[in-house]
């Protein structure tokens, strides 16, 4: 089968949803996942099939569960036989003092933001090794590079994701599999809904471009890095409107 295939985690909303549209617009059939937003994921599936004429396989489950990931990759293999691109987009945030954070919340961030990427990479690499090609994009954050007050756990998971990207990129480069990360600044998604209007406006004023980025802008960069630039690997690429 010559169809190009991309797997996107956390695809039901925000950046993941925008990625699904962007890859489909470029002729990719999709495997899209989310943890619990089944209605939104099925709506997206219909949008992809009806809007772009490509195939789309939706799946709802916990991507930090190795059994679920193994099943997902097995279904992908049966349906398509190969995988060209993996986008590790699923993530959650937490605002608060580290001293007040529970171990359960810590583990939730670690599992969702980091362990899920490890499991997805581990499960998809053998397929990419067989075909001697592939591209993995990890969706990270500027806080993984710079740190953020009251977001220590989130920053820690993204910093680890950046290190995973650089190391795995070097490990897989001889096999023609590229691994890169996109470190995003403030993007207008539901993750920022906790901000009041005043806080939102104050944050915009800190950004040299004077606004939040959009999910589409993030998705367009992800598609570009994933599908072009064959000499680019093991890099963390920042898009933050000049903020940091």
C-alpha positions, -999 to +999 in steps of 0.1 A: +000+000+000+015+034-010-008+055+012+010+078+036+000+071+072+003+093+103-006+085+139-015+114+161-021+111+199-043+135+217-062+143+185-097+151+197-090+188+202-065+216+200-032+210+184-038+174+178-071+181+160-054+208+139-026+183+130-052+157+118-066+183+094-032+194+083-019+159+076-051+149+058-049+180+036-015+167+026-029+133+016-022+113+047-045+087+060-047+088+098-048+069+130-061+093+157-063+087+194-077+103+226-082+091+261-119+099+267-134+125+242-150+098+220-177+121+206-152+147+195-129+121+180-157+105+160-167+140+147-131+146+137-130+112+119-161+122+098-145+156+091-114+139+078-131+113+057-157+136+042-134+167+038-102+151+024-112+117+010-086+099+031-090+070+055-091+075+092-089+050+121-101+065+154-092+048+188-101+057+224-078+046+252-051+053+276-018+058+257+002+054+289-010+018+290+013-005+271-014-031+264-035-004+247-006+008+226+003-027+215-033-032+204-034+001+186-002-006+167-014-041+158-046-026+144-026+000+125-004-027+110-034-049+100-052-019+084-023-001+067+008-023+069+031+006+077+035+039+095+053+070+081+048+095+109+042+095+147+031+127+164+033+124+202+010+152+210-011+140+240-003+160+272-018+176+303-007+205+324-007+214+361-006+248+378+004+249+414+032+248+440+053+217+438+050+213+476+012+210+473+013+185+445+001+149+451+021+119+440-010+108+420-010+141+400+028+138+395+024+104+381-005+115+359+017+142+343+046+118+339+026+091+324+006+113+300+034+136+289+064+113+288+056+076+293+031+077+265+057+090+241+081+063+252+055+036+246+044+049+212+080+052+201+089+017+214+059+002+196+063+020+162+101+019+158+102-018+147+078-010+119+099+021+108+131+000+110+116-026+087+107+001+061+140+020+067+122+053+071+100+073+094+096+105+113+087+111+149+075+145+162+073+151+200+051+181+209+070+199+237+070+233+254+093+262+260+090+254+297+109+222+290+138+244+281+134+274+304+113+261+333+082+278+347+073+289+382+043+268+395+046+244+365+077+225+378+062+191+371+050+200+336+083+216+328+101+185+341+081+162+318+087+184+288+124+187+296+127+149+297+108+147+264+133+171+248+162+149+261+144+118+247+141+135+214+178+144+211+190+109+223+165+089+202+172+110+171+209+101+173+200+065+180+178+061+150+196+084+125+216+055+109+182+038+102+169+069+083+143+076+111+142+112+121+131+124+156+124+160+164+105+181+189+085+213+186+088+235+218+057+256+217+050+288+235+015+301+243-010+284+220-047+293+221-061+259+233-083+246+261-051+241+282-051+279+287-088+283+296-079+287+333-066+322+325-088+352+333-093+378+306-069+401+325-043+373+328-047+365+291-042+401+280-012+405+303+004+374+289-001+386+253+017+418+262+048+397+272+050+381+238+068+402+212+044+392+184+016+404+207-006+373+206-010+336+213-002+312+185-030+292+169-033+254+168-032+256+130+002+274+131+015+247+154+001+220+131+016+235+100+050+236+116+047+200+128+037+188+093+066+207+077+092+193+101+077+158+099+076+156+061+104+178+049+141+186+058+156+151+055+189+163+072+171+176+103+170+152+133+176+152+171+165+188+173+141+208+196+127+236+175+110+266+192+080+285+181+069+310+207+064+344+190+097+356+203+087+351+239+119+334+252 
